C-alpha cells in the first residue's frame, strides 16, 4: 500500500479538494438558508441600501448557492474563489449592521455575552474566509 506523506502531491491535492468542498458546501448551504429563513436574513440588510431587503436576500442567496457549487469542480475553483471573495466583501455591511443591531442598539434586555462573543468572532472570520478564497484561487489557477 502506498504511503502518503505531508509533502507529497497526493496529500496536498486531497487537502485542496477537502478545503474547497467544505467551503463550497458551507457557502451553498448558507445560500439555501436565504430561502428557508428569508426574514432572518432580511432583518440584517442595512436599511440605507436602495431597494428591498428581499432583493438583497434572494440575490445574495442565489450567488452563494451558485458560487458554492462552482467551487466543487477543480476546473472552476479559481474563478469561483475570486467570486466568493467579492461576495464576502459585498455582504460584509450586513454583518456590521447585524452587530450594530445586537450590540449597539439592542432591544430591552437583548444584550448578552453570547452575542458579544459571536460578533467578535464573526468579523475576523470574514477576513479569514476572504484569505481562504485567495488560497483556493492560487492553488487552482490555470
Order of alpha helices (4+ residues) and beta strands (2+ residues): alpha-alpha-alpha-alpha-alpha
